[in-house]
């Protein structure tokens, strides 16, 4: 049984968690108990996933909605935000204008948009100020120069997985409250090229396309998830972590 967020003390750190593998007809709290039952409810800051068909999605292929409107309402009622993964590389102004109804529906101070395209992030900043804006891991912000530039537009930044091992960079970050680190890692940890991200952007326009990967299928299927040791990151002052879902058997990739 989950407790409401206000019924327990504030946790020492929080997670944003993935809705991957959930279908929208599965009740949200049943899914959380089954997939993340070891995490106290008040330690779940937000959940990211697809809520309806949109050409703004990136990161991975859209194959169906994961979170229903009822799911989002229940999450928000429990103090948990929705993070919309609007990480498509390719976004026109016309396409953005066509998404206004979609964006209006979830416009709430608890909710966030994850963006890769800076124009999209700027338009949302101007028109939907209640949304928090996350700079996606896809932007590969992995040094102080990139980070300073991103923090001019975004409220927070998700650092790529290899940054967990770049202690000098992590120590150099002044405002760690605006940083999200990964609690676990999939194939992006050791990917040599990350060409899949751009191909997902094309695929999610629903006009055809092909998802591409820089590794062979055999290589992908041999990789599992890596769990990071969080205490050293906590000792450095980081308090926000992104938690991925693995495929059956603990594998990752697409």
C-alpha positions as a Markdown table, in Angstrom:
| # | Residue | x | y | z |
|---|---|---|---|---|
| 1 | Unk | 0.0 | 0.0 | 0.0 |
| 2 | Unk | 1.4 | 3.4 | -1.0 |
| 3 | Unk | 1.2 | 6.4 | 1.4 |
| 4 | Unk | 0.3 | 9.8 | 0.1 |
| 5 | Unk | 3.3 | 12.1 | -0.4 |
| 6 | Unk | 2.2 | 14.5 | 2.4 |
| 7 | Unk | 1.9 | 11.6 | 4.9 |
| 8 | Unk | 5.6 | 10.9 | 5.1 |
| 9 | Unk | 8.8 | 13.0 | 5.6 |
| 10 | Unk | 10.5 | 14.4 | 2.5 |
| 11 | Unk | 13.0 | 11.8 | 1.2 |
| 12 | Unk | 16.7 | 12.4 | 1.0 |
| 13 | Unk | 16.6 | 11.9 | -2.8 |
| 14 | Unk | 14.0 | 11.3 | -5.5 |
| 15 | Unk | 13.5 | 9.4 | -8.7 |
| 16 | Unk | 11.9 | 10.1 | -12.1 |
| 17 | Unk | 10.8 | 6.7 | -13.3 |
| 18 | Unk | 9.9 | 5.2 | -16.7 |
| 19 | Unk | 6.4 | 4.1 | -17.8 |
| 20 | Unk | 8.0 | 1.8 | -20.3 |
| 21 | Unk | 6.1 | -1.5 | -20.7 |
| 22 | Unk | 2.9 | 0.0 | -19.3 |
| 23 | Unk | -0.2 | 0.2 | -21.4 |
| 24 | Unk | -2.7 | 2.9 | -20.7 |
| 25 | Unk | -5.4 | 0.4 | -19.7 |
| 26 | Unk | -3.3 | -0.8 | -16.7 |
| 27 | Unk | -4.1 | 1.2 | -13.5 |
| 28 | Unk | -1.2 | 3.4 | -12.6 |
| 29 | Unk | -0.8 | 2.4 | -9.0 |
| 30 | Unk | -1.1 | -1.3 | -9.9 |
| 31 | Unk | 1.8 | -0.8 | -12.3 |
| 32 | Unk | 3.9 | 1.1 | -9.7 |
| 33 | Unk | 3.3 | -1.7 | -7.1 |
| 34 | Unk | 4.3 | -4.4 | -9.6 |
| 35 | Unk | 7.3 | -2.6 | -11.2 |
| 36 | Unk | 8.6 | -0.2 | -8.6 |
| 37 | Unk | 7.1 | -1.6 | -5.3 |
| 38 | Unk | 10.4 | -1.2 | -3.5 |
| 39 | Unk | 10.4 | 2.6 | -4.0 |
| 40 | Unk | 8.3 | 4.6 | -1.5 |
| 41 | Unk | 5.7 | 6.7 | -3.2 |
| 42 | Unk | 7.0 | 10.0 | -1.8 |
| 43 | Unk | 10.4 | 9.1 | -3.4 |
| 44 | Unk | 8.9 | 9.2 | -6.9 |
| 45 | Unk | 9.1 | 12.8 | -8.0 |
| 46 | Unk | 7.8 | 12.2 | -11.5 |
| 47 | Unk | 7.1 | 9.6 | -14.2 |
| 48 | Unk | 7.9 | 9.9 | -17.9 |
| 49 | Unk | 6.1 | 8.2 | -20.7 |
| 50 | Unk | 3.8 | 8.6 | -23.7 |
| 51 | Unk | 0.3 | 10.0 | -23.1 |
| 52 | Unk | -1.1 | 10.2 | -26.6 |
| 53 | Unk | 0.1 | 10.1 | -30.2 |
| 54 | Unk | 2.4 | 13.0 | -31.0 |
| 55 | Unk | 5.0 | 13.8 | -33.6 |
| 56 | Unk | 7.0 | 15.7 | -30.9 |
| 57 | Unk | 8.2 | 12.4 | -29.2 |
| 58 | Unk | 11.8 | 11.2 | -29.6 |
| 59 | Unk | 14.2 | 9.0 | -27.7 |
| 60 | Unk | 12.4 | 5.8 | -28.6 |
| 61 | Unk | 9.7 | 4.8 | -31.0 |
| 62 | Unk | 6.1 | 5.5 | -30.2 |
| 63 | Unk | 4.1 | 2.3 | -30.4 |
| 64 | Unk | 1.1 | 3.3 | -28.2 |
| 65 | Unk | 0.0 | 5.4 | -25.2 |
| 66 | Unk | 1.4 | 4.4 | -21.8 |
| 67 | Unk | -0.3 | 6.8 | -19.4 |
| 68 | Unk | -4.0 | 7.6 | -19.6 |
| 69 | Unk | -5.4 | 11.0 | -18.6 |
| 70 | Unk | -6.8 | 9.3 | -15.5 |
| 71 | Unk | -3.3 | 8.0 | -14.7 |
| 72 | Unk | -1.8 | 11.5 | -14.9 |
| 73 | Unk | -4.6 | 12.9 | -12.7 |
| 74 | Unk | -4.0 | 10.3 | -10.1 |
| 75 | Unk | -0.2 | 10.8 | -10.2 |
| 76 | Unk | -0.7 | 14.6 | -9.8 |
| 77 | Unk | -3.2 | 14.1 | -7.0 |
| 78 | Unk | -0.4 | 12.1 | -5.2 |
| 79 | Unk | 2.1 | 14.9 | -5.8 |
| 80 | Unk | 3.9 | 13.1 | -8.6 |
| 81 | Unk | 4.6 | 15.0 | -11.8 |
| 82 | Unk | 4.3 | 13.9 | -15.5 |
| 83 | Unk | 7.4 | 14.4 | -17.7 |
| 84 | Unk | 6.5 | 14.5 | -21.4 |
| 85 | Unk | 9.4 | 13.2 | -23.5 |
| 86 | Unk | 9.1 | 15.7 | -26.3 |
| 87 | Unk | 12.6 | 15.0 | -27.5 |
| 88 | Unk | 12.2 | 15.0 | -31.2 |
| 89 | Unk | 15.2 | 16.6 | -33.0 |
| 90 | Unk | 12.9 | 18.0 | -35.7 |
| 91 | Unk | 10.2 | 20.4 | -34.8 |
| 92 | Unk | 8.6 | 23.1 | -36.9 |
| 93 | Unk | 6.6 | 26.0 | -35.7 |
| 94 | Unk | 3.6 | 24.7 | -37.5 |
| 95 | Unk | 3.9 | 21.4 | -35.8 |
| 96 | Unk | 4.2 | 23.0 | -32.4 |
| 97 | Unk | 1.1 | 25.1 | -33.0 |
| 98 | Unk | -0.7 | 21.9 | -33.9 |
| 99 | Unk | 0.2 | 20.5 | -30.5 |
| 100 | Unk | -1.2 | 23.3 | -28.4 |
| 101 | Unk | -4.3 | 21.3 | -27.3 |
| 102 | Unk | -2.1 | 18.5 | -26.2 |
| 103 | Unk | 0.2 | 20.8 | -24.3 |
| 104 | Unk | -2.7 | 22.7 | -22.7 |
| 105 | Unk | -4.2 | 19.5 | -21.3 |
| 106 | Unk | -1.2 | 18.7 | -19.1 |
| 107 | Unk | -0.1 | 22.3 | -18.4 |
| 108 | Unk | 0.5 | 22.2 | -14.6 |
| 109 | Unk | 3.2 | 23.2 | -12.2 |
| 110 | Unk | 3.8 | 19.6 | -11.3 |
| 111 | Unk | 4.5 | 18.6 | -14.9 |
| 112 | Unk | 7.6 | 18.9 | -17.1 |
| 113 | Unk | 8.6 | 18.7 | -20.7 |
| 114 | Unk | 11.8 | 17.0 | -21.7 |
| 115 | Unk | 13.2 | 18.7 | -24.8 |
| 116 | Unk | 16.1 | 18.2 | -27.2 |
| 117 | Unk | 15.2 | 21.0 | -29.7 |
| 118 | Unk | 15.9 | 24.4 | -28.2 |
| 119 | Unk | 13.3 | 26.2 | -30.3 |
| 120 | Unk | 10.6 | 23.9 | -28.9 |
| 121 | Unk | 11.8 | 24.6 | -25.3 |
| 122 | Unk | 11.8 | 28.3 | -26.0 |
| 123 | Unk | 8.2 | 28.3 | -27.4 |
| 124 | Unk | 7.0 | 26.2 | -24.4 |
| 125 | Unk | 8.7 | 28.6 | -22.0 |
| 126 | Unk | 6.9 | 31.6 | -23.6 |
| 127 | Unk | 3.4 | 30.0 | -24.0 |
| 128 | Unk | 3.3 | 27.4 | -21.2 |
| 129 | Unk | 5.2 | 28.8 | -18.3 |
| 130 | Unk | 4.0 | 26.3 | -15.7 |
| 131 | Unk | 5.9 | 23.5 | -17.3 |
| 132 | Unk | 9.3 | 22.8 | -16.0 |
| 133 | Unk | 11.8 | 22.3 | -18.9 |
| 134 | Unk | 14.3 | 19.5 | -18.8 |
| 135 | Unk | 17.2 | 19.4 | -21.2 |
| 136 | Unk | 17.2 | 15.8 | -22.5 |
| 137 | Unk | 20.1 | 13.4 | -22.1 |
| 138 | Unk | 20.0 | 13.3 | -25.9 |
| 139 | Unk | 21.6 | 16.7 | -25.9 |
| 140 | Unk | 24.8 | 15.1 | -24.5 |
| 141 | Unk | 25.6 | 17.9 | -22.1 |
| 142 | Unk | 28.9 | 16.5 | -20.8 |
| 143 | Unk | 31.1 | 19.5 | -19.9 |
| 144 | Unk | 30.8 | 22.9 | -18.1 |
| 145 | Unk | 30.5 | 24.9 | -21.2 |
| 146 | Unk | 27.5 | 23.0 | -22.5 |
| 147 | Unk | 26.0 | 22.9 | -19.1 |
| 148 | Unk | 26.2 | 26.7 | -18.6 |
| 149 | Unk | 24.6 | 27.3 | -21.9 |
| 150 | Unk | 21.7 | 24.8 | -21.3 |
| 151 | Unk | 20.9 | 26.2 | -17.9 |
| 152 | Unk | 20.1 | 29.6 | -19.6 |
| 153 | Unk | 17.0 | 28.0 | -21.2 |
| 154 | Unk | 16.2 | 24.9 | -19.2 |
| 155 | Unk | 15.2 | 24.6 | -15.6 |
| 156 | Unk | 17.1 | 21.3 | -15.2 |
| 157 | Unk | 19.5 | 19.1 | -17.1 |
| 158 | Unk | 19.7 | 15.4 | -17.4 |
| 159 | Unk | 23.4 | 14.5 | -17.8 |
| 160 | Unk | 24.4 | 11.5 | -19.9 |
| 161 | Unk | 25.2 | 8.2 | -18.2 |
| 162 | Unk | 29.0 | 8.4 | -18.5 |
| 163 | Unk | 29.0 | 11.6 | -16.5 |
| 164 | Unk | 28.3 | 9.5 | -13.4 |
| 165 | Unk | 32.0 | 8.5 | -13.6 |
| 166 | Unk | 33.3 | 12.0 | -14.4 |
| 167 | Unk | 33.9 | 13.0 | -10.8 |
| 168 | Unk | 35.8 | 16.2 | -11.5 |
| 169 | Unk | 32.9 | 17.5 | -13.8 |
| 170 | Unk | 30.3 | 16.6 | -11.2 |
| 171 | Unk | 32.3 | 18.4 | -8.4 |
| 172 | Unk | 32.5 | 21.5 | -10.6 |
| 173 | Unk | 28.7 | 21.9 | -10.8 |
| 174 | Unk | 27.6 | 24.7 | -8.5 |
| 175 | Unk | 23.8 | 24.2 | -8.4 |
| 176 | Unk | 23.3 | 20.5 | -8.2 |
| 177 | Unk | 19.6 | 20.9 | -7.5 |
| 178 | Unk | 19.2 | 21.5 | -11.3 |
| 179 | Unk | 20.8 | 18.3 | -12.3 |
| 180 | Unk | 19.4 | 14.8 | -12.8 |
| 181 | Unk | 21.8 | 11.8 | -12.9 |
| 182 | Unk | 21.0 | 8.3 | -14.0 |
| 183 | Unk | 20.4 | 5.6 | -11.2 |
| 184 | Unk | 21.0 | 2.9 | -13.8 |
| 185 | Unk | 22.2 | 2.7 | -17.4 |
| 186 | Unk | 21.4 | 0.9 | -20.5 |
| 187 | Unk | 23.1 | 0.7 | -23.9 |
| 188 | Unk | 23.7 | 4.5 | -24.1 |
| 189 | Unk | 26.4 | 4.0 | -21.4 |
| 190 | Unk | 28.8 | 2.5 | -23.9 |
| 191 | Unk | 27.2 | 3.4 | -27.3 |
| 192 | Unk | 29.8 | 4.5 | -29.8 |
| 193 | Unk | 27.6 | 6.7 | -31.9 |
| 194 | Unk | 24.0 | 7.1 | -30.6 |
| 195 | Unk | 22.6 | 7.2 | -34.1 |
| 196 | Unk | 19.3 | 5.7 | -32.9 |
| 197 | Unk | 18.1 | 9.1 | -31.4 |
| 198 | Unk | 17.9 | 10.9 | -34.8 |
| 199 | Unk | 16.2 | 7.9 | -36.4 |
| 200 | Unk | 13.6 | 7.8 | -33.6 |
| 201 | Unk | 12.9 | 11.4 | -34.4 |
| 202 | Unk | 12.2 | 10.5 | -38.1 |
| 203 | Unk | 10.2 | 7.4 | -37.1 |
| 204 | Unk | 7.9 | 9.3 | -34.8 |
| 205 | Unk | 6.8 | 11.6 | -37.6 |
| 206 | Unk | 4.7 | 8.5 | -38.7 |
| 207 | Unk | 5.7 | 8.8 | -42.3 |
| 208 | Unk | 7.9 | 5.8 | -42.4 |
| 209 | Unk | 11.6 | 5.6 | -41.5 |
| 210 | Unk | 13.8 | 3.0 | -39.9 |
| 211 | Unk | 15.2 | 2.8 | -36.4 |
| 212 | Unk | 19.0 | 2.6 | -36.7 |
| 213 | Unk | 21.6 | 1.4 | -34.2 |
| 214 | Unk | 25.4 | 1.6 | -34.2 |
| 215 | Unk | 25.7 | -2.0 | -32.8 |
| 216 | Unk | 24.7 | -5.3 | -34.2 |
| 217 | Unk | 21.6 | -7.1 | -32.9 |
| 218 | Unk | 23.8 | -9.8 | -31.3 |
| 219 | Unk | 25.8 | -7.1 | -29.4 |
| 220 | Unk | 22.6 | -5.3 | -28.2 |
| 221 | Unk | 21.1 | -8.5 | -26.9 |
| 222 | Unk | 24.2 | -9.2 | -24.8 |
| 223 | Unk | 24.0 | -6.0 | -22.8 |
| 224 | Unk | 22.1 | -5.7 | -19.5 |
| 225 | Unk | 21.4 | -2.9 | -17.2 |
| 226 | Unk | 24.1 | -1.3 | -15.0 |
| 227 | Unk | 23.1 | -0.1 | -11.5 |
| 228 | Unk | 25.1 | 2.8 | -10.3 |
| 229 | Unk | 26.2 | 3.1 | -6.7 |
| 230 | Unk | 24.2 | 6.2 | -5.5 |
| 231 | Unk | 26.0 | 7.0 | -2.2 |
| 232 | Unk | 29.1 | 8.6 | -3.8 |
| 233 | Unk | 26.7 | 10.8 | -5.9 |
| 234 | Unk | 24.7 | 11.7 | -2.9 |
| 235 | Unk | 27.9 | 12.6 | -1.0 |
| 236 | Unk | 28.6 | 15.0 | -3.9 |
| 237 | Unk | 25.2 | 16.7 | -3.3 |
| 238 | Unk | 23.1 | 15.2 | -6.1 |
| 239 | Unk | 19.5 | 14.4 | -5.1 |
| 240 | Unk | 17.6 | 13.7 | -8.4 |
| 241 | Unk | 18.0 | 10.5 | -10.3 |
| 242 | Unk | 16.4 | 9.0 | -13.4 |
| 243 | Unk | 15.5 | 5.3 | -13.2 |
| 244 | Unk | 15.0 | 3.2 | -16.4 |
| 245 | Unk | 13.0 | 0.1 | -17.0 |
| 246 | Unk | 14.8 | -2.8 | -18.5 |
| 247 | Unk | 13.3 | -5.3 | -21.0 |
| 248 | Unk | 12.4 | -8.8 | -19.8 |
| 249 | Unk | 15.5 | -10.6 | -18.6 |
| 250 | Unk | 17.2 | -7.3 | -17.6 |
| 251 | Unk | 18.2 | -6.5 | -21.2 |
| 252 | Unk | 18.2 | -3.0 | -22.7 |
| 253 | Unk | 18.3 | -1.6 | -26.2 |
| 254 | Unk | 15.2 | -1.2 | -28.4 |
